[in-house]
């Protein structure tokens, strides 16, 4: 049989998994990256061969089903993955899609949150354990969600009440720990991203400087979160293989 894969759902060419992929590759976990956002009936891998699910960010809204009908399929896949205990990780739009799949409300934020800004720890969990009460991270979003029923709130900020949460096998994060300095440059080469940045009052040089100053704290937390996710995917992969052997 083929080795179970971690499925990565990407929504924009520049919104890559970055550090997430590095940690999956570090322990030799096969991955498959798909963009199904515009497909009403996407061709997905066999669910029983999926060892974990990563849902990345993107420029669309989590409920823009008319233009992106594949988002409904993603939410259905998220619910099924959580229902069977598969590890699920959502970033930004992915965080919102997990929330929406669990019944949370998606709404416009009071103002777009773009740049380096602090999040505050609410609770500690193995999936996401900030060692400081407050940490500066990279934000880039215009929407936010309510906390799904029975979910555990892990982090918040003054403008965004749900910055990180856990529900069963799923972790959602509104912010971007996956972005490396190299990936940030790809974002800043994308005209639509630069337009958003400037509209929010920021500039490329300011963001580069703030990111460089914060990255020594962002990277270790990202490595902790993503290596933990990769380990859970590896354990789940082993369980799938054991069942079929």
DOVEXRO-837703 format. One record per atom (N, C-alpha, C, O, CB): residue in one letter; x, y, z. Coordinates in steps of 0.1 Angstrom, whole numbers, padded with zeros to 4 digits, always signed. Each point is the difference from the previous one (the first is absolute). Glycine has a CB too. Example, Ala and Ser with C-alpha at 12.3 -4.5 7.8 and 13.67 -1.06 7.14 Angstrom:
% residues 2
A+0132-0057+0078A-0009+0012+0000A+0009+0012+0000A+0010+0000+0007A-0029-0012+0005S+0015+0023-0019S+0009+0011+0000S-0008+0011+0008S+0005+0011+0001S+0007-0017-0023
***
This chain:
% residues 245
X+0008-0012+0000X-0008+0012+0000X+0009+0013+0000X+0011-0001+0004X-0030-0012+0008X+0013+0024-0017X+0008+0012+0000X+0000+0006+0015X-0009-0003+0008X+0002+0008-0032X+0018+0002+0026X+0001+0005+0014X-0010+0012+0002X-0001+0008-0009X+0026-0015+0009X-0032+0008+0011X-0009+0011+0002X+0007+0013-0001X+0011+0002+0003X-0025-0017+0012X+0006+0025-0021X+0005+0013-0002X-0006+0011+0008X-0012-0002+0005X+0017-0005-0028X+0002+0017+0026X-0006+0012+0006X-0005+0009-0012X+0007+0004-0009X+0008-0005+0030X-0028+0004-0021X-0006+0008-0010X+0001+0015+0003X-0005+0004+0011X-0011-0023-0017X+0021+0027-0002X+0002+0014+0002X-0009+0007-0010X+0001-0001-0012X+0022-0001+0020X-0033+0010-0003X-0009+0007-0009X+0004+0015+0000X+0000+0007+0010X-0019-0022-0004X+0023+0019-0018X+0006+0014-0002X-0010+0008-0008X-0007-0006-0009X+0031-0003+0009X-0025+0022+0002X-0011+0008-0007X+0006+0011-0008X-0007+0006-0008X-0008-0011+0027X+0028+0007-0018X+0007+0010-0008X+0014-0004-0002X+0006-0006+0009X-0021+0025+0000X+0021-0016-0020X+0013-0005-0003X+0011+0004+0010X+0009-0007+0003X-0016+0008-0027X+0005+0012+0029X+0010+0005+0009X-0002-0004+0015X+0008+0002+0008X-0005+0017-0024X-0015-0024+0019X-0003-0004+0014X+0004-0015+0002X-0008-0009+0001X-0012+0025+0000X+0033-0018+0000X+0006-0013+0000X+0002-0005+0015X-0001+0008+0009X+0013-0003-0030X-0011-0018+0023X+0001-0005+0014X+0013+0003+0007X+0001-0002+0012X-0016-0016-0020X+0026+0022+0001X+0012+0005+0007X+0005-0010+0010X+0003-0011-0003X-0011+0034-0001X+0009-0018+0017X+0006-0008+0010X-0009-0013+0003X+0006-0010+0005X+0003+0031+0005X-0022-0020-0013X-0008-0012+0002X+0005-0012-0009X+0002-0011+0005X-0022+0025+0000X+0023-0011-0017X+0005-0010-0010X+0014-0005+0005X+0003-0012-0001X-0017+0022-0018X+0022+0000+0023X+0014-0004+0005X-0001-0011+0011X+0008-0009+0000X+0000+0032-0007X-0017-0021+0016X-0001-0009+0011X-0006-0013-0004X+0004-0011+0006X-0006+0030+0010X-0007-0019-0025X-0005-0013-0005X+0011-0008-0008X+0001-0012+0001X-0024+0022-0003X+0031-0002-0006X+0010-0007-0008X+0012-0005+0009X+0006-0010-0003X-0012+0025-0016X+0007-0008+0031X+0011-0003+0009X-0001-0015+0005X+0010-0006+0002X-0009+0030+0005X-0014-0028-0006X-0002-0014+0005X-0005-0009-0012X-0007-0010+0003X+0002+0019+0021X+0008-0005-0036X-0003-0008-0012X-0015-0003-0002X-0003-0012-0004X+0026+0002+0007X-0032+0019+0000X-0014-0002-0002X-0003+0004-0014X+0002+0012-0004X-0008-0009+0028X+0000-0012-0032X-0004+0005-0014X-0011+0010+0001X-0009-0001+0009X+0015-0022-0018X-0006+0032+0000X-0011+0011-0001X-0005+0001-0014X+0006-0004-0010X+0004+0016+0029X-0022-0007-0020X-0006+0003-0013X-0007+0014+0002X-0008+0002+0009X+0004-0027-0015X+0007+0034-0003X-0005+0014+0001X-0010+0002-0012X+0003-0003-0011X+0018+0011+0022X-0033-0004-0007X-0011+0002-0010X-0006+0014+0002X-0001+0005+0011X-0003-0030-0012X-0001+0031-0010X-0009+0012+0001X-0013-0004-0006X-0001-0001-0012X+0021+0017+0011X-0030-0019+0009X-0013-0004-0004X-0011+0011+0001X-0012-0003-0001X+0019-0021+0007X-0003+0036-0002X-0009+0010+0004X-0011+0003-0011X-0011+0004+0003X+0029+0006+0011X-0014-0011-0027X-0010+0003-0010X-0007-0012-0006X-0007+0001-0010X+0021+0018+0004X-0012-0031+0012X-0005-0012-0005X-0013-0004+0008X+0001-0002+0012X+0022-0006-0020X-0034+0007+0002X-0012-0004+0007X+0000-0014+0005X-0004-0004+0011X-0009+0020-0025X+0019-0025+0005X+0001-0014+0004X+0015-0004-0002X+0003-0007-0010X-0027+0001+0004X+0033+0010+0016X+0014-0003-0002X+0004-0015+0001X-0007-0008+0007X+0011+0031+0002X+0006-0026-0016X+0006-0014+0000X+0010+0000+0012X+0011+0005-0001X-0015-0009-0024X-0001-0002+0036X+0009-0001+0012X+0006-0014+0002X-0006-0009-0005X-0008+0027+0015X+0025-0019-0003X+0006-0013+0002X-0009-0008+0009X-0009+0005+0007X+0032+0005-0009X-0021-0023+0002X-0008-0009+0009X+0001+0005+0014X+0011+0001+0006X-0007-0021-0022X-0015+0022+0022X-0001+0005+0014X+0008-0009+0010X+0006+0005+0009X-0028+0006-0014X+0021-0024+0002X+0007-0009+0009X+0015+0000-0001X+0007-0006+0008X-0027-0008-0010X+0025+0021-0008X+0014+0001-0002X+0006+0013+0004X+0012+0003-0002X-0014-0019-0017X-0007+0025+0025X+0005+0013+0004X+0004-0001+0015X-0008-0003+0009X-0008+0014-0025X+0028-0007+0019X+0006-0001+0013X-0001+0013+0008X+0002+0000+0012X+0014-0017-0020X-0020+0027+0001X-0002+0013+0007X-0004+0011-0011X+0001-0003-0012X+0016-0003+0029X-0023+0017-0012X-0005+0010-0009X+0005+0014+0004X-0001+0004+0012X-0020-0018-0016X+0027+0021-0006X+0004+0014+0003X-0008+0009-0010X-0001-0003-0012X+0025-0005+0019X-0030+0018-0001X-0008+0009-0008X+0006+0014+0001X+0000+0006+0011X-0021-0019-0007X+0026+0018-0015X+0008+0012+0000X-0009+0013-0002X-0012-0001+0000X+0031-0012-0009X-0012+0025+0009X-0007+0012-0001X-0004+0003-0015X+0003-0008-0009X+0009+0016+0029X-0018+0004-0022X-0004+0003-0013X-0007+0014+0000X-0005+0004+0010X+0003-0028-0017X+0000+0030-0005X-0006+0013-0001X-0015+0000+0001X-0006+0011+0002X+0025-0004-0015X-0026-0018+0011X-0014-0001+0001X-0006-0001+0014X+0008-0002+0009X-0007-0009-0032X-0014+0013+0024X-0006-0002+0013X-0004-0015+0001X-0002-0007-0009X-0007+0031+0009X+0008-0028+0013X-0003-0015+0002X-0014-0004-0005X-0003-0012-0002X+0017+0014+0022X-0023+0008-0022X-0014-0004-0005X-0002+0006-0014X-0012+0002-0003X+0004-0002+0027X+0018+0003-0031X-0001+0004-0014X-0003-0012-0009X+0008-0003-0009X+0007+0023+0013X-0026-0026-0002X-0003-0013-0007X-0004+0002-0015X+0003-0009-0008X-0010+0000+0030X+0002+0021-0025X-0004+0002-0014X+0012+0000-0009X+0000-0006-0011X-0020+0019+0019X+0030-0006-0004X+0013+0001-0008X+0009-0012+0003X+0008-0003-0009X-0010+0028+0009X+0001-0030+0012X+0009-0011+0004X-0008-0012+0005X+0001-0002+0013X+0018+0019-0008X-0026-0024-0013X-0008-0011+0005X+0007-0011+0007X-0005-0008+0008X-0010+0013-0026X+0029-0006+0015X+0008-0011+0006X+0001+0002+0015X+0004-0009+0007X+0008+0007-0028X-0015+0014+0026X+0001+0003+0015X-0010-0009+0007X+0003-0004+0012X+0005+0028-0016X-0019-0027-0002X-0010-0009+0007X+0006-0014+0001X-0002-0006+0010X-0017+0020-0019X+0025-0018-0001X+0007-0013+0000X+0011-0001+0011X+0002-0010+0007X-0007+0007-0032X+0012+0014+0026X+0010+0001+0010X-0005-0001+0014X+0005-0007+0009X+0008+0021-0024X-0025-0007+0018X-0006+0000+0013X-0005-0014+0003X+0001-0005+0011X-0007+0029-0013X+0001-0031-0008X-0005-0014+0002X+0011-0009+0003X-0001-0008+0009X-0018+0012-0025X+0031-0002+0009X+0012-0008+0003X+0005+0003+0014X+0004-0009+0007X+0002+0009-0032X-0006+0013+0029X+0004+0003+0014X-0008-0007+0010X+0005-0006+0010X+0002+0029-0018X-0020-0022+0006X-0009-0007+0010X+0002-0015+0001X+0001-0006+0011X-0018+0024-0015X+0019-0024-0008X+0003-0015+0000X+0013-0003+0006X+0001-0010+0008X-0014+0008-0029X+0023+0010+0019X+0014-0002+0006X-0001+0001+0015X+0006-0008+0007X+0005+0017-0028X-0018+0002+0026X-0001+0001+0014X-0008-0011+0006X+0003-0005+0011X-0001+0030-0013X-0012-0030-0005X-0009-0010+0005X+0007-0014+0001X-0004-0008+0009X-0014+0020-0019X+0029-0014+0003X+0008-0012+0001X+0013+0002+0007X+0008-0009+0000X-0019+0001-0021X+0013+0020+0026X+0012+0002+0008X+0013+0003-0008X+0011-0001+0005X-0021-0013+0012X+0008+0017-0030X+0012+0003-0008X+0005+0014+0005X-0008+0009+0002X+0000-0023-0022X+0022+0016+0020X+0005+0013+0004X-0004+0010-0011X+0002-0002-0012X+0017-0009+0024X-0024+0023-0008X-0004+0010-0009X+0007+0013+0005X+0000+0003+0012X-0023-0014-0017X+0028+0019-0004X+0007+0012+0003X-0005+0011-0010X+0000-0002-0012X+0020-0010+0021X-0025+0023-0004X-0005+0011-0008X+0007+0013+0003X+0001+0003+0011X-0023-0015-0013X+0025+0019-0009X+0007+0013+0001X-0008+0011-0006X-0003-0002-0012X+0026-0010+0013X-0026+0022+0006X-0007+0012-0006X-0013-0004-0006X-0010-0003+0007X+0032+0014-0011X-0024-0011-0009X-0012-0005-0006X-0003-0014+0004X-0011-0004+0003X+0015+0019-0023X+0007-0023+0021X-0002-0014+0005X-0006-0001+0014X-0008-0008+0003X+0027+0001-0017X-0015+0016+0023X-0005+0002+0013X-0015+0003+0000X-0008-0006+0007X+0031+0013+0001X-0026+0002-0017X-0014+0004-0002X-0009-0011-0005X-0011-0002+0004X+0019+0026-0008X-0002-0032-0006X-0008-0011-0005X-0002-0011+0010X-0011-0006+0000X+0021+0011-0022X+0000-0008+0031X-0003-0009+0010X-0011+0005+0009X-0009-0008+0004X+0033+0000-0004X-0023+0021+0004X-0010+0005+0008X-0014+0000-0006X-0009-0005+0007X+0026+0020+0002X-0018-0011-0022X-0013-0001-0007X-0005-0014-0001X-0012-0002+0001X+0019+0022-0013X+0002-0030+0010X-0004-0014-0001X-0006-0005+0013X-0008-0009+0000X+0026+0006-0017X-0014+0010+0028X-0005-0004+0013X-0011+0009+0005X-0004-0001+0012X+0027-0008-0007X-0028+0017-0014X-0012+0009+0004X+0003+0014+0005X-0009+0007+0004X-0001-0028+0001X+0023+0025-0006X+0003+0013+0004X-0004+0011-0010X-0002-0004-0012X+0022-0005+0024X-0022+0021-0008X-0004+0011-0009X+0012+0006-0005X+0010+0003+0007X-0031+0001+0005X+0021-0001-0025X+0011+0007-0007X-0005+0014-0003X-0011+0002-0005X+0021-0023-0005X-0002+0031+0014X-0004+0014-0002X+0012+0009-0004X+0012-0004+0003X-0032+0001+0013X+0017+0015-0021X+0011+0009-0003X+0006+0005+0013X-0008+0003+0010X-0003+0004-0032X+0024-0006+0023X+0006+0006+0012X-0003+0015+0000X-0004+0006-0011X+0022-0023+0011X-0017+0024+0011X-0003+0014+0001X+0010+0008-0009X-0004+0011-0005X-0004-0014+0029X+0020-0002-0026X+0010+0005-0009X+0009-0011-0004X+0003-0008+0008X-0005+0032+0002X+0008-0024-0022X+0009-0010-0004X+0012+0000+0010X+0005+0011+0003X-0012-0009-0028X+0012-0013+0028X+0012-0001+0009X+0011-0006-0008X+0001-0012-0003X-0015+0008+0024X+0024+0013-0025X+0011-0003-0009X+0013+0005+0006X+0001+0012+0003X-0017-0012-0023X+0025-0009+0022X+0013+0004+0006X+0003-0008+0012X-0006-0010+0003X+0003+0033-0012X+0013-0019+0017X+0004-0006+0012X-0008+0005+0012X+0001+0013+0002X+0023-0017-0012X-0031-0004+0017X-0008+0004+0011X-0001-0011+0010X+0003-0011-0003X-0017+0026-0012X+0012-0011+0028X+0000-0010+0011X-0012-0008+0001X-0011+0004-0003X+0026+0011+0015X-0013-0028-0008X-0011-0009+0004X+0002-0003+0015X+0011+0001+0005X-0014-0011-0028X-0008+0007+0030X+0001-0002+0014X-0004-0015+0003X-0011-0004-0005X+0006+0029+0010X+0012-0032+0003X-0003-0013+0004X-0012-0001+0009X-0001+0008+0009X+0025-0014-0011X-0033-0002-0001X-0012-0002+0008X+0001-0014+0007X-0003+0000+0012X-0011+0014-0028X+0019-0024+0010X+0001-0013+0006X+0012-0007-0007X+0004+0003-0011X-0029-0005+0016X+0031-0008+0003X+0011-0008-0006X-0006-0014-0004X-0008-0006+0007X+0025+0018+0008X-0012-0016-0026X-0003-0014-0005X+0012-0005-0008X+0007+0008-0005X-0032-0003+0005X+0026-0018+0000X+0012-0006-0007X+0000+0004-0015X+0011+0002-0006X-0012-0021+0021X-0011+0021-0021X-0001+0004-0014X+0006+0014-0002X+0006+0003-0011X-0026-0017+0008X+0019+0023+0013X+0004+0014-0002X+0003+0005+0014X-0009+0004+0008X-0005+0000-0029X+0027-0003+0024X+0004+0004+0014X+0010+0012+0000X+0012-0002-0002X-0015-0022+0009X-0003+0036-0007X+0009+0012+0001X+0007+0000+0014X-0006-0002+0010X-0010+0015-0026X+0029-0010+0016X+0007+0001+0012X+0000+0014+0006X+0003+0001+0012X+0012-0019-0020X-0019+0028+0001X-0002+0013+0005X-0015+0003+0000X-0008-0005-0008X+0031+0013+0000X-0027+0001+0017X-0014+0004+0001X-0004+0007-0013X-0012+0000-0004X+0013+0002+0029X+0008+0005-0031X-0002+0008-0012X+0011-0002-0010X+0012-0002+0004X-0025+0019+0009X+0010-0018-0026X+0010-0002-0010X-0004+0007-0013X-0012+0000-0004X+0018-0022+0014X+0003+0029-0017X-0002+0007-0012X+0000-0011-0012X+0010-0007-0001X+0000+0029+0010X-0020-0021-0017X+0000-0010-0012X-0005+0008-0012X-0004+0011+0001X-0001-0030+0014X+0006+0012-0027X-0004+0006-0012X-0015-0002-0002X-0005-0011-0001X+0028+0007-0009X-0030+0015+0008X-0014+0000-0002X-0003+0004-0015X+0007+0009-0005X-0012-0004+0030X-0005-0011-0031X-0004+0005-0014X-0014-0005-0003X-0002-0009-0007X+0026+0009-0001X-0034+0007+0014X-0013-0004-0002X-0010+0011+0002X+0002+0010+0006X+0004-0032+0002X-0018+0021-0015X-0010+0010+0001X-0013-0006+0006X-0009+0007+0003X+0019+0004-0023X-0011-0024+0021X-0011-0007+0006X+0004-0006+0014X+0012-0002+0003X-0022-0003-0026X+0000+0001+0030X+0003-0007+0013X-0012-0009+0003X-0010+0000-0007X+0024+0019+0016X-0013-0028+0001X-0010-0009+0003X-0004+0000+0015X+0008+0005+0008X+0000-0020-0027X-0020+0010+0022X-0003-0002+0014X+0005-0014+0004X+0005-0008-0008X-0026+0022+0006X+0021-0016+0015X+0006-0013+0005X-0011-0011-0002X-0011+0001+0005X+0026+0011+0012X-0011-0023-0024X-0010-0011-0001X-0004-0006+0013X+0008+0000+0010X+0002-0005-0032X-0023+0001+0023X-0004-0007+0012X+0009-0011+0004X+0004-0008-0008X-0028+0014+0003X+0027-0007+0018X+0009-0010+0006X+0014+0000-0004X+0008-0008+0004X-0028-0006-0004X+0024+0025-0007X+0014+0001-0004X+0008+0007+0012X-0006+0007+0008X+0000-0005-0033X+0019-0004+0025X+0008+0006+0011X+0008+0012-0006X+0008-0002-0010X-0006-0020+0021X-0005+0034-0006X+0007+0012-0004X+0015-0001+0005X+0002-0002+0012X-0024+0016-0012X+0031-0012-0009X+0015+0000+0004X+0006+0013+0000X+0009+0003+0008X-0008-0026-0017X-0005+0032+0000X+0006+0013-0001X-0010+0010-0006X-0009-0003-0007X+0032-0007+0004X-0021+0023+0007X-0008+0011-0005X+0008+0012-0002X+0012+0000+0004X-0032-0010+0007X+0015+0021-0016X+0006+0013-0001X-0010+0010+0003X-0012-0003+0001X+0029-0005-0017X-0013+0021+0017X-0009+0010+0004X-0011+0002-0011X-0011+0004+0003X+0029+0007+0010X-0014-0013-0026X-0009+0002-0011X-0007-0013-0005X-0010+0000-0006X+0024+0019-0001X-0008-0031+0010X-0005-0012-0004X-0002-0010+0011X+0010-0004+0007X+0001+0007-0029X-0023-0006+0026X-0003-0008+0012X+0004-0014-0001X+0003-0007+0010X-0022+0022-0006X+0020-0021-0017X+0004-0014-0002X+0012+0000-0009X-0001+0000-0012X-0023-0008+0015X+0036+0008+0003X+0012-0001-0007X+0005-0014-0002X+0007-0003-0010X-0001+0026+0018X-0009-0032+0002X+0004-0014-0001X-0010-0008+0008X-0004+0004+0011X+0028+0002-0015X-0028-0017-0001X-0009-0009+0008X+0003-0015-0004X+0005-0003-0011X-0023+0021+0012X+0013-0026+0008X+0001-0015-0003X-0014-0006+0002X-0008+0004+0008X+0032-0004+0000X-0027-0009-0017X-0012-0008+0001X+0004-0015-0004X+0003-0002-0012X-0018+0022+0006X+0015-0029+0015X+0003-0014-0003X+0014-0001-0005X+0010+0005+0006X-0034-0010-0010X+0025+0000-0008X+0014-0002-0007X+0004+0012-0008X+0010+0000-0007X-0015-0024+0006X-0003+0035+0001X+0003+0012-0008X+0005+0012+0008X-0003+0002+0011X-0015-0010-0026X+0027+0015+0008X+0006+0012+0005X-0002+0011-0010X+0004-0002-0012X+0013-0010+0026X-0023+0023-0011X-0002+0012-0009X+0008+0011+0006X+0000+0003+0011X-0022-0011-0018X+0030+0015-0003X+0007+0012+0004X-0003+0011-0010X+0002-0002-0012X+0017-0012+0022X-0023+0026-0005X-0003+0011-0009X+0012+0006-0006X-0001+0007-0011X-0020-0003+0024X+0033-0005-0007X+0012+0006-0003X+0009-0009-0008X-0003-0012-0002X+0001+0027+0022X+0014-0010-0024X+0009-0008-0009X+0013-0003+0007X+0010+0009+0000X-0021+0002-0019X+0012-0023+0025X+0013-0004+0005X+0008-0007-0011X+0012-0003+0002X-0022+0000+0021X+0004-0001-0034X+0006-0008-0011X+0010+0008-0009X+0008-0005-0007X-0028-0010+0008X+0018+0029+0000X+0007+0008-0009X+0015+0002+0004X+0003+0004+0011X-0024+0008-0016X+0030-0015-0005X+0014+0002+0002X+0004+0013-0007X-0008+0006-0007X+0012-0031+0007X+0008+0030+0003X+0004+0013-0007X-0001-0002-0016X-0003+0010-0006X+0019-0005+0026X-0012-0017-0025X-0001-0002-0014X-0014+0001-0005X-0003+0006-0011X+0024-0020+0012X-0030+0008+0006X-0014+0000-0004X-0006+0014+0002X-0009+0003-0009X+0006-0027+0016X+0007+0031+0003X-0005+0014+0001X+0003+0008-0013X-0008+0008-0004X+0011-0009+0029X+0009-0001-0030X+0004+0007-0013X-0009-0004-0011X-0003+0008-0009X+0027-0007+0017X-0029-0014-0009X-0009-0004-0010X-0013+0008+0002X-0007+0004-0010X+0018-0027+0008X-0016+0024+0014X-0012+0008+0003X+0002+0014-0005X-0010+0006-0005X+0005-0020+0025X+0016+0020-0017X+0003+0014-0004X+0003+0002-0014X+0001+0012-0005X+0007-0008+0028X-0007-0015-0031X+0000+0001-0015X-0013-0002-0006X-0002+0002-0012X+0025-0011+0013X-0033+0007+0007X-0014-0003-0005X-0008+0014+0001X-0002+0005+0011X+0003-0030-0004X-0005+0030-0019X-0006+0014+0000X-0012+0001+0009X-0002+0010+0006X+0010-0008-0029X-0017-0013+0024X-0012+0001+0008X+0003+0001+0015X-0007+0007+0007X-0005-0020-0025X+0023+0006+0022X+0004+0001+0014X+0006+0014+0003X-0003+0006+0011X+0008-0031-0011X+0003+0030-0009X+0006+0014+0002X-0011+0010+0001X+0000+0010+0008X+0021-0017-0020X-0032+0006+0004X-0011+0009+0000X-0007+0000+0013X-0003+0011+0005X+0000-0015-0030X+0001-0008+0031X-0006-0001+0013X+0008+0006+0011X-0004+0007+0009X-0007-0028-0017X+0024+0018+0007X+0010+0006+0010X+0000+0015+0000X-0001+0006+0010X+0015-0027-0014X-0014+0027-0008X+0000+0014-0001X-0013+0006+0004X+0000+0011+0007X+0017-0012-0025X-0028-0005+0015X-0013+0004+0004X-0002+0001+0015X-0008+0007+0006X-0001-0016-0027X+0016+0000+0028X+0000-0001+0015X+0009+0010+0006X+0001+0000+0013X-0008-0024-0014X+0015+0031-0007X+0009+0010+0006X+0014-0005+0001X+0009+0007+0006X-0028+0003+0006X+0022-0022-0017X+0013-0006+0002X+0009+0002-0013X-0005+0005-0010X-0005-0021+0026X+0022+0012-0015X+0009+0000-0012X+0009-0012+0000X+0002-0006+0011X-0002+0031-0011X+0006-0028-0011X+0009-0012-0001X+0011+0001+0010X+0003-0009+0007X-0009+0007-0031X+0013+0014+0024X+0012+0002+0009X-0004-0001+0014X+0008-0006+0008X+0002+0020-0025X-0021-0009+0021X-0004+0000+0014X-0003-0015+0004X+0004-0004+0011X-0014+0027-0012X+0003-0030-0008X-0004-0014+0004X+0013-0009+0000X+0001-0008+0009X-0024+0011-0020X+0032-0001+0002X+0012-0008+0000X+0008+0002+0013X+0005-0009+0006X-0003+0011-0031X-0001+0011+0029X+0007+0003+0012X-0007-0006+0013X+0007-0005+0009X+0001+0026-0020X-0021-0020+0011X-0007-0005+0012X+0000-0015+0000X+0001-0006+0011X-0016+0026-0011X+0014-0026-0012X+0001-0015+0000X+0013-0005+0004X+0002-0010+0007X-0019+0010-0026X+0028+0007+0014X+0014-0005+0004X+0002+0001+0015X+0007-0008+0006X+0001+0016-0029X-0014+0002+0029X+0002+0002+0014X-0008-0011+0008X+0004-0004+0011X-0001+0029-0014X-0015-0029-0002X-0008-0010+0007X+0003-0014-0003X-0004-0009+0007X-0013+0026-0007X+0023-0020-0012X+0002-0013-0004X+0008-0009+0009X-0004-0012+0001X+0004+0021-0024X+0010-0004+0031X+0006-0009+0010X-0009-0006+0010X+0003-0010+0006X+0017+0024-0009X-0032-0007+0006X-0010-0006+0009X-0011-0008-0008X-0005-0010+0005X+0010+0030+0011X-0008-0015-0028X-0010-0007-0008X+0004-0014-0004X-0007-0009+0001X-0001+0032-0009X+0021-0024+0003X+0004-0013-0005X+0000-0011+0010X-0005-0011-0003X+0020+0024-0013X-0010-0011+0028X+0000-0011+0010X-0015-0005+0003X-0002-0012+0002X+0024+0021+0008X-0031+0001-0009X-0014-0004+0003X-0005-0008-0012X-0007-0010+0001X+0003+0030+0014X+0007-0015-0028X-0004-0007-0012X+0005-0014+0000X-0007-0010-0003X+0006+0031-0009X+0014-0023+0015X+0006-0013+0000X-0006-0009+0010X-0002-0012-0002X+0023+0022-0005X-0025-0005+0019X-0006-0008+0010X-0014-0004-0004X-0003-0012+0001X+0016+0025+0016X-0021-0004-0023X-0013-0003-0004X+0000-0010-0012X-0008-0010+0001X+0000+0033+0007X+0016-0021-0017X+0000-0008-0013X+0007-0013+0002X-0004-0010-0007X+0003+0031-0006X+0011-0022+0021X+0006-0013+0003X-0009-0009+0008X-0001-0012-0003X+0024+0023+0002X-0031-0005+0010X-0010-0007+0007X-0011-0005-0009X-0004-0012+0001X+0009+0025+0019X-0009-0005-0030X-0010-0004-0009X+0005-0012-0009X-0007-0009-0002X-0003+0033+0002X+0023-0022-0005X+0006-0011-0008X+0001-0013+0008X-0003-0010-0006X+0016+0028-0007X-0010-0017+0025X+0001-0012+0009X-0014-0007+0001X-0001-0012-0001X+0020+0022+0014X-0030-0002-0012X-0013-0006+0001X-0004-0006-0013X-0007-0011+0000X+0001+0028+0017X+0010-0011-0028X-0003-0006-0013X+0007-0013-0002X-0005-0009-0006X+0002+0032-0004X+0016-0023+0015X+0008-0012-0001X-0007-0012+0008X+0000-0011-0005X+0021+0025+0002X-0025-0011+0015X-0007-0010+0008X-0013-0004-0007X-0003-0012+0000X+0013+0022+0021X-0017-0001-0026X-0013-0004-0007X+0003-0008-0013X-0007-0010-0002X-0004+0031+0011X+0022-0018-0016X+0004-0007-0012X+0003-0015+0004X-0004-0009-0007X+0013+0030-0003X-0002-0022+0021X+0004-0014+0005X-0013-0008+0004X+0000-0012-0003X+0022+0021+0011X-0031-0002-0002X-0013-0007+0003X-0007-0005-0012X-0006-0010+0000X+0004+0024+0021X+0002-0005-0032X-0007-0004-0012X+0007-0012-0007X-0007-0010-0004X+0000+0034+0001X+0020-0024+0003X+0008-0011-0005X-0002-0013+0008X-0001-0010-0006X+0018+0027-0003X-0017-0015+0022X-0002-0012+0008X-0013-0007-0002X-0001-0012+0000X+0016+0023+0017X-0026-0003-0019X-0013-0005-0002X-0001-0008-0013X-0008-0010-0001X-0001+0029+0013X+0017-0015-0022X-0001-0007-0013X+0010-0011-0002X+0000-0008-0009X-0008+0029+0000X+0017-0023+0019X+0011-0010-0002X-0005-0013+0006X+0007-0010-0001X+0011+0027+0002
***
